């Protein structure tokens, strides 16, 4: 709960729920509850709740993947059939709120550097007719760069860095959210007015057939993309039957494809009435239009990766209808990597091709190696800014045309400082590949696009520097890596970014983005020989760097800067602690033994690792605690790094507890049971890492980049399988050194590590 308060969108989300829903409504607070709920939850309260609701006649079991249903059903009946059903209590009815006749507003002072706006409306249940229409509205308002809010607030008026809209229908009538992340110092009144104007246009005038078709196409593609992961597909079914019924997921696409412009207009008039809106602003203290100060209630939890603030009640469709999906570790057995074809083109580009005809999807990913290593220290941020402008136009298309083309096809194109990727349905393969390689080879860097992206990056850098967890990690990296490029922020230096020119970006692109430094993996529904021919044609004019000079990179200091770095942040809700020192490269012969050690010490499944079971479960000192030396190993030395978020008055206890576990894994052999459990998890979960085209492509790129060999999966199994308890202790002694650890802390502490005294409000 406290950790959530130190991430953007958490407090905005908490502030809006009780304004949308009456206090007695279960949707008036986050699912995880508030601090008073958690503190008041005795064992008796928890057990009573369990006894009321946890019964087979209140549960659904979903099985998806590679299995025989005829064989599975008897086993399910055998295992679950004997569990008796129970009389369930009467479910709570939705609590009807007094209808609003004018907007409700709340503003509070933000601890972060940019203002954030969240607008909410009360809406409908899952499965109601307007539920499907609101999913269409999502796409119209914030479905990519062609969406209305993005074109108006981000590209047009240049007031915001990001916008999102989300339909949060639930088992009870839910809510609709519109979120705007402002550019630093921009006019908040103008941004709010623009957001309401774009929402109002949906009610005032029917959307065009072409615009509606674009959104529907994106939903179809996203649905198929979601089916790649068996885990995501099972989750989609589970949420559907929990919030509605099985017919919901079976008929979803048919229902959204039947939504008409008249439906959108009617739903917008009825549900997105500006007089019924709830408006929440969080505003930095130095904003030119300062917010009124209001006391904040208890903390809440929201997924920090969801910029839109998160749904109070997850949408049944969200597992299948997201623009970008997280790699999953669950699903059917993965593809055989040994069947991938490796080709080095004449210009030096390395191409990895693996056919997978299970679904009509093609995924391509390009990695340009060593980009950060090539970035000069006096141009810190040139790589990040270049990555941002790659999508702003090419020699053939403007940025607007690129967005129109890929989004009309329902595809997802993503560019960054390290390359890019594209995911499309099979019929759109040529379109997707053409756009991806066009952006990588021939970025136009238009003046307007450059200035817009520069402003967004500067605003992002400033905001990140006010987020305590990010600050702690940046300080650790700087201390351990020194003048090595990894010691600098990947986003760059704000003052440098403000002065970068188009010529700087063009020169850096010519030096770093060359085909002989690029690896490309394509996985999906295609013929490998035809795909090779396509990509050869698309990259024929891409010239290699030629005989390049050896890349000279400042080596990280051998011993870093051991000791404590404490940054006092009175606004932080939690103390964020990073602990680390220099680690190993990916090709180190001890890598597999260190991987097992990591799982014993700090990244085991569930809460089985030593740090989690001790500091989290037994002592209750942290919600999140991790440690790993293999997680960021690459062709450059990674870090041994641990993270703990804890209470301000428990910092010294947590620090000593962490160091104690590091010393213990060095000084005492891990038990045979610990090592065997870690190995079983690593080997048993391996196929689950290869259940989507994206995850397979990422694996192929790693195998190529780190020269792991075509039979990497076989090597992984044999190397991990051979690790012993003695190996774990040996590598811990060799690679973990408590005396070399840097401890980087940001939180409401003094430089002595003691909590700051709370001032009377």
C-alpha positions, 0 to 999 in steps of 0.5 A: 500500500505504501509503495503504491503511493510513490508511483504516479497514478496511485493517489489519483486513482484512490481519490476518484473512487470514493467520489464516483461510488457511495461509501457502502459500494464495494467499488468505492475503494481498491480491491486490495483495500485501504490501510485501515482494512488491512490493519483491521483484518484479524485471523478471525475476520479472514477465516470467516470471509473464507468460510462464506465464499470459498466453495465449489459452487462459487468457483470456476475452473478453466483449463486451456492448452495442450491436453486431452479434454476427455482425459482431463474431465474425469480427473477434475471430477475425481479431485474436485467432485468430493468437495461439498457445496455450501449455502452462499450468503446473499450477494451485496446489491449495488448501492445507488448513488445520488445522481450528479447534476454538475461535475465533482472536482478534487485537486491535491498537491503531487509529489511528482514533477508533472500534473495529472488529470483523471476524469471518471464517469459512472457507467454499466455492467459487463455484458450490457449493450453499452459495455461493448460500445464503451470498448469502441469508445476506448479505441476512438479516444485513446487507441494509438496515435490516430486516436482523438485524445492523442491527436488533440492533446499530444500532437495537436495542442502539445499539452500532454505526454500521454493519454489513455481511456479505459472502460472499467465495467464490472459485475456491478455498474462500473466506471469509465476513466480518461487520464492525461499526463501533462507536459511540465508547466503546460496550461491545465485548464486548456488541457481539461477543456480539450479533453472534454471537447473531444469526449463531447464530439462523440455525442454531438456527431456520429463517428465516420464509418472508416474511423469505426472500422479502424477501431473494430479492426484493432479489437479483432487483431488484439483478440487474436494476439491475446490467444497466443498466450494460453495463460492469457486466454484462460484468464480471459475466460475466467474473468468472463464467467466471473463477471458475466458468463461464458457467452460473453467471451464467445460472442464478444467480437460479434457484439463489438463488430455490430456497434454502429456510429449511432450506438457510439453517439447514444452511449456518449450522450447518456454515459459521458455527460460532462455534468456527471463527471468526476474530475481529479487533478494532482498538481506539483507545488511549482505548477503555474496554476497551483492546486489547493492543498488537501489532506490525503487519506490512506494509501492504495494499491494500483498496478504501477505499469498501468498509466491509466490508473488501473481498473478497480475491477479488471475487464474480462476482455483485457487479457485479450484486447491490449495493445501491448502484452507482457511476456507470459510464463504460462501456456503450452509447450514452446516452439523448437528453437533448433528449427529456426533458420539463421541467415547473414545478409550481404550487408551484415544483417543477421536474420533469424526465422522460425515458422509458427502457423498456429495463429495468423500472426507475424511478429518481427523484432530488430535489435540494434546492438551496443547503442548505449555504449556508442552514445557519447557522454556529452550527448547523453540522451541522444539515443533516447531522443532518436528512439522517440523520433524514429516513428515521426516519419521516413523518406516515404511516409510522414509520422501521421501516415505511419500511424494511420497505416499500422493502426488501420491494420490493427497492428502494433509498431514499436520503436526505441533506442535499441531497435523496434518490433511489429506485430500484425495479422498475416495478411498485413505482413508486408505492410508491417515489415515495410514500416518497421525497416523504413523507420529503422533505416531512413528516419526523417527527423522532422522539426515539429516531431523532434521538438514535440518528442524533445519536450516529452522526454525532458518532461519525463526525465524531470518526473522520473527524478522525483520518483523515489524508487527510480532515484534510488536505482539511478544513484546505485547505477552511478555509484557502481558503473562510474563513467561507464555508459550504464552509470548514466540514465538511459533517458539522458541528461535533461540539459543535454537533451534540451540542446540536441539538434537534428544533426546530432540525431542524424549523425548518431543514427548513421553511426549506431543504426547499421545493418551489421550491428542489427539482429532481426528475429521473425516468428509466426505464420510465414514461409521462411524462404519467402520471408528472407527474400522480403527482408533482403529487398527491404534492406538492400539499400541499408549500408553497413558501417564498413571497417569500424573502429573497435568500440572503446568503452570505459570499464566500470570501476572494479570495486564501485563505491561501497557504502551507503548513499541516503537521499532524504525525501520527506514526500516519499511514503516508503523507504526504497532500498537498492543494494548492489555491486558489479556482476557478471557477463552473460557468457560467464561459465558460472552463469547457470550456477548463479541462476540457481543461486538467484532462485534460492536467494532472491527470485524464487517462485511465489515467496520461496526464496530466502529474502522473501520468506524471511524479510517479507513473510516471517518478519513483515518488513516488505511487500517487495524484496528481490535479489539477482545477479543473472537478471541483467547480465549481458555482453557487458557486466551486469549488477548483483542487485537487490531491492526492498521497499520498507517502512521508514523506521525499519530501514536499518533492520532491513539492511542488516537482514539483507546483508545477513542473507548474503553472508549466509548463502556464502558461508553456509551451503544451501540445502539439497532441498532448496537447490532441487526446488530451484532447479525443478522450477527453472526446468519445469517453467522453461517451456512456458517462456516460449508460448508467444511469437514475441517471447520466442523471438526474444529468446532467439535474439538472446541466443544469437547475441550471446552466442549460446548455441542453436541447442540452447534449450538442451544446454540450459537443461543439462547445465542447470540440472548439473548444479549442486549445493556445493556449486551454489555456495562456491559461486556465492563466495566467488561473486557476492561480496558484502564488503563491496556492496553499495546501498542506495536509499531514498525515503523519509529518512535523515542521512543517519538512516533514522526516520524523519520526524513527522511535522504537525499538519 
